[in-house]
Amino acid sequence: MKRVIKHAGSVVLVSLAMQAMPASAARLGVTMATFDNNFLTILRTNMKSYAASQKGVNLQLEDAQNDVGRQISQVQNFIAQKVDAIVVSAVDTSTTPKITKLAQAAGIPLVFVNRMPTDKTLPPKVAFVGSDDAVSGTIQMQEVCRQLNGKGNVVIMMGDLATQEARLRTKYAEEVMAKAPCSGIKLVEKQTAKWSRTEGRDLVMNWMTAGLQFDAVVANNDEMALGAIQALKSSGKLAKTVVAGIDATQDALNAMKAGDMKVTVFQDAAAQGKGAVNAALRLAAGEKVPSMIWVPYELVTAANYKNYQNRN
């Protein structure tokens, strides 16, 4: 599986978030793509709680409100304040090279979290902490394929196309369908619902109103999948449709318990949050860290969902 970002000619793969370190006094500036997102809220909460457990660590959290210009301004403000490190959950991953240049010019360590940057290389003092979206798209679609017995019509609800995770999750789901034993599955439509439960519901309603026939809804995240469930329930079609999401949020697990959601993929918000704070602290202390810090994805179905309750 080819990786997009390379460092010093090679890719560093780490199966777990970085281990805890004794923290000295440090100020970390954190800009989140949005506070109005279920998974990013869980991630932010975990970052705050972990930072609070570390002596002398001050976290300054800012909401970019899905505005690229606002996020760039927040990064510039952190630089002007001379914070010890910056953590970014990018609004639009195509802007990460610009953010990297700003931090590098100021000599301030930078950590991207959750949304993978599009930089061709990550320079020293810059790292990414997150999960490999190629894996999530692959294992999600493999399980949907298994539940469909390798045949049927599928629709894909994509996240915000400005993010690398939406593109990768979709690409690798399609790659699963292109090969045996899943080549009997046909992708009949794909469209963005921008990570939103409301937009996910409306999109599925529009598809059904247009007469589109499908056996499964494969969503790039749980929120859109939950919206699909609402639409399918209102039309009496949920019982015959496999709905799949990604994140394993509590709402998704409750839907799985009720038998409404059939597949999700656990994305470990606690490990990502802890890993991002630790990477920022280590870089601020002058230590070297791997450029890519991977937190594994895990498949969740009705058979094992109880193991993930209260983890996100």
Secondary structure, DSSP 8 states (H G I E B T S, - for coil): ---S-BBTTB----SS--------SEEEEEEES-SS-HHHHHHHHHHHHHHHTSTTEEEEEEE-TT-HHHHHHHHHHHHHHT-SEEEE--SSGGGHHHHHHHHHHHT--EEEESS----SB--TTEEEEE--HHHHHHHHHHHHHHHTTTEEEEEEEE--TTSHHHHHHHHHHHHHHTSTTSTEEEEEEEEE-TT-HHHHHHHHHHHHHTT---SEEEESSHHHHHHHHHHHHHTT-GGG-EEE-SB--HHHHHHHHTTS--BEEE--HHHHHHHHHHHHHHHHTT----SEEE---EEE-TTTGGGGTTT-
